[in-house]
């Protein structure tokens, strides 16, 4: 595998990307002539940069120079899991830290400035079409060519024409930048600054989009490299969460808002909710810091009626918050312990890893767009979510995502069931001052347990989510809130019955530990 990550091996020769030979003449779009004659292209001789297209017989008006951009083809040994590994050494606990394999790129400085980038991009060269390494390479070559050699108009935009049977990767070529479409041709006027930021990030989740620590030192990383000052308050940025169909997460949303405000953020807090949330609960949500926006739920067409995931696609409504340029979505079963305003410097789609090659949608940076919202809606029938919910769906749309440090969305789970793992994680969950930026409470939620201990201990298949230390951290935040904000966190009579039932079942199953011997003193048990 040496040749995969470094220099070619002795028996390996470089393979260049070669356009597919076609006997039929390539049919050019009718709008191409209009583009090349546009007011922004004042000079007589225009230059077209060709990616994965044979440039024979390409001249449009007889005044164009065509240049074939050459590049080494990515190794067939390189797989998507190499670009998107399940785990990376984020904090450089091991020698060498994490690294990404190299993706061959052209020597862009060898080419002149280009008036129009023309590329033929594949839909699929493998069974798993969206996660195809060669497809990604060709997209990145096209994007980098536009950024590094594309001529920009007065609005800072470069021209890109793509030939593809399917939509080019939305992670690089935004639907907002799509100006014309004709058959299999897609014409974009790309925002070069936005695209430049994306192609400057690691090639996959094999490395952090931005580490929290400098190399070899134990201090917070200089976030100025994000290219903007995070101290500058933007009225076009907001935190957001979503509540629908049930009031079960109202307490969590209140606690989330309070946790964000305690970090000193000045960004807006936007809550999308439907009419299932009662007026008294709405009042508490407003008092906690949320600005309410009412929505119509969006049904997952593949879900069964009455299931948990039936309306989870309501999260797509976040893309309709077009009054903001950036949204940091945070699930309402999360509390934020340290200021995370620096996340607004990241592009869509930025998130922490979950497992395999997928991201966790509990904290994610998105860029609102009505066009993107409509695209998500149109693909509901087409895309099969691996988990039946919004996380699985979004992972099929945004396969090329940027890894945020896990400390900004630290999952409360203990998969290895080892004392080493539990010791390390519990130390982080309870650290004061906090070392984590946010804790994501998987499993049964703290407000649905007795405050005396984490009730995930009482259910055999939920014990991987159990942490009394993290439980106490949530309740300390709860207790610091105004008493009027604590009222929605009470236990219903039904929930009290369920908690006692779970404790009795745990005893019968022999889940004997100190938790079943705890004398429950939670006053909510008796109210």
N, C-alpha and C positions, 0 to 999 in steps of 0.2 A: 504493500500500500504506500510505499515511500513515494512512488511516482505521482500518487494522488495529491499529496500535500506539499510536495517540494519539486525538485528537479526531475525531469523525465528519466526513467530507468534506462539501463543499457539497451534493453531489447524493445524499448518503447519509442516510437517515432511520433513526432507531432502530426496531428491531423488537422487540416484547415477546414473551416466551414466553407462548403461549396454549395451554391444555389442549385436547386433541383432543375435538371434540364427538361424543358417542355418543347414539344414539337409545335404546338399551337402558339401563336403570338400572344403575348400578355396584353390583355385588354385594359387600357388605362381609363381612369374615371373621367367623366366629362368636366368635372370641376377643376381638374389639374391645370388646364390651360388658364382658367380664370385666376387661380392662385398665383401662378408664375407671372401673370401680367398685372398683379395687384399693385396698389399704390406704394406699399411698403418695400417693393423690390424695384428700386429706381435704376440700378445699374443694368446695362444692356445684357451682359453675359452673366447668367445665373449658374450656380453650382448645385447639383443634386448629389447627395450622399446616399449610396445604395447599400442596404444591409440585407444579405441573403437573397438578393435578386440579381439576375444576370442583366448587365446594363446595355446589352446590344439592342439597337433600334429603339432607344428610349426617348430620344429628343422630342420635346413637345412643340416648341415654337421654332426650332432650328437655332436657338440662341442659348442653349444650355450645355453645360459641361457635366457629364456624369462620371462619378468616381465610385468604384467598388471598394467598400471598406472591408479589409481583410482581417481575420482573427483566427487564432487557433481554436479548434473545437474542444469543448470541455470533455474531460476523460469520461468514458462510459462506466468507469469504476466508481465515479462520484455519485452518491445517492442522496435523495432528499434528507434522509435521516442524518447525513453528515453535515448538512447545512442547518438542520433543525433537530439537534440532539435533545433528548429528554432532560438531561442534566448538564450544567456547565459549572466550572469552578469560579463562581461569581466573585468570591472574596479572596481568590488566589491563596487558598490554603495549601495547595500542592505546588511543587516547583514547576514553573513555566506558565501556570494559570491556564485560561482557556484560549483557544485560537480557532480561526476559521480556515478552511481549505481555500486555496486560491482559485478564482474563476478567471480564465484567460480573457483578456480584453485587448482590443486593438491599441496600437501606439497612436493615440489620438493627435498628438502634436505633429505627426507626420502629414496630417491632412489640412487642407485650407479651410477657411470658414465656409459654411454651407448654408445655402438659402432654403433648402428643403431636404429633410430626411425622409427617405422612402424605404420601407422595410416590409419584408414578408415574414410574418410571425406565425408559428404553428399553433394549432389548437392542442395537439396531442402527439407525442412520440412514444407514449407508454399507456398502459391500462389506467393508471392513476393520472389522468390527463392534467389536472390542475397543479399537481405536485411533480412537475417534470423539470429536470435540471437543465436540459438543452433549451427548453422553452423559456426558462428564466434567463439563461445566458443571452439569448437573442433579444429578449425584452430589455435587459440591462445594457447591452451594446447600443441598442437604439436610443434608450434614454440618455446614456452617457454622451453619445454623439450629439444629441440635441443640446445638452448642457454645455459641453466643452467646445464644440465647433459650430453650433447653430447660431445664425444671425438672429438678433432679437429686434422686435419692433419697439415702438415707443412705450408700449405697455410691458415690456420685458418678456415677450412671448416668442417662442420659436415654432416653426412649422414642421409637422410630422404627418406623413401619410402612411397608413398601415394597410397591408393586404392580409386579411385573415378571415377565415370562415366563421370564427367565433369572436366575441368581444375581447379585445386586448386586455391585459391585466389591469384591473381598475386601481390596483395599488400604485401603479406608475402613470397610467394614462386615465386621468379622471374623466368621468362622464361630463363634468362641467366644462372641460376643455374640448369636448367633441363639438365640432362646428358643422361638419357635413358627413353624410353617409350615403354611399351608392353601391348597392350589391355587397361585395365583400371588402369594399374599400372604406376606411375610416380616416377622417381628416381631423387632426387635433392642432390647436394652437396652445402649446403647453406653457404653463407658468414656470419659467426657468428657475427662479429662486426656490420655489416649492420642490421642484423635481431635483434640484441640486442638493437640497438637504437630504432627500431620501436616498439618492445614490451615494452619498457620503457616509451613510450608516453601514454597519456590518452587513455582509451579504446574506445573513440569515440570523437565527437565534443562537448560533454557535458562539456569539459574543454579545455582551450587553450593548444596547444602543448608547448607553452612557453609564459608566461605573459610578458607584457612590463613593469610591475611594480612589485616590491616586495610586499609581503603580508603586508598590513597595512601602507605602506609608499608611499610617492609621489615622487618617483625617478625611473629612468630607471632601469629595471631589469638587473641583472648580467648575461650577455649572455654567460659567460664562461661555464655554465652548459651544453651547447650544445655539449661539448666534443671536440671542436676544437677552435683554435684561429681565429677569423674572421678578425684580423688585418693582418694575414699572407696572402699575395697576392697569389692567385692560378691562374696559367695559364690554368687550366683545368675547370674553371668556367666562365660563361658568362651570360649576360642579352640578351634577344632576343624578337623580335616581328615579325609579319608577315603582308605583304601587297600583295594583289592579286586582279586581275579582275578590279580594279578601282583605280584612283589616289585620290579619295575623302579623304583618310586618310593620305596622304603624309605629310600634314602640322602637323597633330597630331604626326606622327612618328618623325619628326624633333624636335618638342617641347619636346617629351619624351626623346630623346637622350640628348638634352641640359639640361633637368632637372636632368637626371642621372649624367651627368658629373659635374654639380654644387654641387652634394652631396659629391664629392671627390672620387668616386669609381674608381678603377684601373682595374676593370674587362673588358673584351672585350664586345663590343656591336655588336650583330649579327642580321642582318636584312634578313629574307627570303622574296624574292619577285619574281614575275613572269615578263614576258616581257610586261605586260600592263603598266608598269611604264616607262615613257619616259626618254631618256638620260639626258635632263636638270634636271628633278626631281631626277634622280639617283645621279647626281653630287651634288645636294643640300643635299641629304641624306648622302652621303659620308662626305661632309664638316661638317655636324652636328655631326658626330662621329660614324656613322654606318659602319660596314664591311658588304659588300653585298654578299649574297649567292643566286644564282638563282635556282628556283625550278620549277617543273611541278606541276600544280594544281591537287588536288584530289577532285573528285566529290562525293557528297553525293548521293548514288543511289536512295534514297527515296525522293529527292527534285524535284520540278518541274523546268523545264528549264527556266532560266532567273530570278529566285527568289534570294533573299538575301542570303539564306543558301546554294545555289547550290554548291559552292566550299569551304565552311567553313571547310571541313575536311582536307584542305591543312595544317591546324595547326598540323596534325600528323607528318609532315616533321620535326618538332622540335626534334622528337626522333631519327632522322638520324644525328644529330649533335654529332656524337660519338667521335669527337676530344675533347669533354668536358665531365667531369663526372657529372656536375650539370648545369642546365639551370634554370634561373628564367625568365619565360615568363611574359611579360607585354603587355596588349592591348595598341594600339596606341591612345586610347582616355583617357589615364591616364597621369598625371604628378606626378613625385616623388619629394617630398619636403624635405625629410630627408634621410640620408644614410640607405639603407636596405641591406647592404652586409651580415648582420647577418642571413638573410634568407637562405644563402647557407649552413647553418648548419642543416637545416631541410631535412628530406627524402622526396621522392616521395610517395604519393601525398599529398602535403601540400598546403592549400588554405584557403581563408576566406569564411564564410558562405554566402549563397544567400537567400534562403527561404526554408522552410520545412527541409528536411534532405540533401539538395544538397549544393555543393560548387559553388562559382563563379569562372569561369575560367579566369577572367581578370588578376589575378596575381596567378601564381602557380609554385611550385618547381617540376621540373621533372628531371629524370635521363635518358639521351639518351641511346638508345639501338636499334640496328638493329632488334634484335629478338622481342622487344616490338613493334617496328613499324610494322613488318610483322603481329603480332598478331592483332593490331588495324585494319590493312587493311583486314584481313581475317574475322573480325567480323562486317564489314560494312553492309552486307546484313542481318545479324542476329539481330543486336541491333536496337531498335526503340528509337530515341531520343525524349525526352518529349517536347522539343522546336524546333525540326527539325534541330538543329545546333550542333556544336562541344561540347558545354557545356553539353547538354543533353546526348550526346554519352559518353563522358568521365565520367560522373557521374554514368553510368551503368557499366563501366569497373572498376572504382576505387570507390567502394561503401564504403570502409574503409579508410577514409581520415583523415588528421590531421588539426585541426583548427588553422589558423593563426589569430593574432589580427586583428579586422576589420579596425584598423587605418592604416594598410599597404595596404588596398584596400577599402577605404572609399567610399561607393556608394553615388552618388549625387541623392538622392530621398527623398521624404517627404510623406510617405504612410499614416501616421495618420492625416495629414492635420491639425495639432494643432500648436498653437503659441509656446507651450513648445518645441515641436520637432524642429520647424524651428529656434527658438531662439538658441537652443543648437547647432544644426548643422551649422548654419551660423557663430556662434562664432568660431567653429572649422575650417570652410572653410577660414575664414579671419584672423586667429591668426598669429601674427608676434612677435617673431619667431614661426615657424609653430609647431603646436601640432600634426598634422596628418603627416603620412609618405607618403601617396599618396592619390590623389583624382581621382575617377573613374567617368568620365563625361557621365552619362547615358542620353538618350534622344538626342535631337539635339545638335551637337557639337559646342563649342565656336567659332571655326573658320568659321562655317557656319552661324553664327548669326552676326548682327551688333555688334560692340564692345561696343555700348552704353548700352545694356542690354541683358539679357538672353532671346532669342527668343522662348524658350519653353513656356513663358507666353502667346504667341499669339495663341497657339493651345490647345483647351480645354482638350484633353486627354493626353497632354504632360506637363501640368502645375505641375504635381507631381515631375517633374525633374527640375523645375525652381529655380535658385538661382543666384541673381545678385552678391552676395558676392563671390561665387565660380567662377562665370564668370570673375569678376575683377581679381581674383587670377591668372587665366589662362592667361589673357591678360598682367598682369605685367611680367610674365615669357616671353611671346612672345616679349614684347617691349625691354627686356634685351638682346635679341639675336642680332647677326649681321644682318644688313639690308638685306644682300644677302640671309639669311635663312628665312626672313619674306616673300619674294616674293611668294613662293608656297602657302601662306595663303590668297591670294587674293580671291575676290568673282567673280565667273563667271557671265556673263550676265543672264544666266538662273536662277542662284541662287538669284540674285537681284530681278528678277520678282517674284520668289517664296516667298521671304521675304515680298514684298509689298502686294502680294495676301493674305498671312496669316494675315497681319495687317488689311487689309480690311475686311476679314471674321470675325476676332475677334470683330471688331466694329459692324458688322451686328448681331453677336450672343449676343451682349451686354456684352462682357467680358471687361467691363469698369474698368480700374484701371490706375494708373499713367503711366504705360508703353506705352500706346497708345498715351499719350500726350507728350511723349519725342520727342524733336526735334533731329532727327538722324544726328549726326555730323561725323560719321565714314567716313574717306576719301575714303575708298574702295567703298563706294556707288557711288562715282562720277568718279572713275577711270576706 
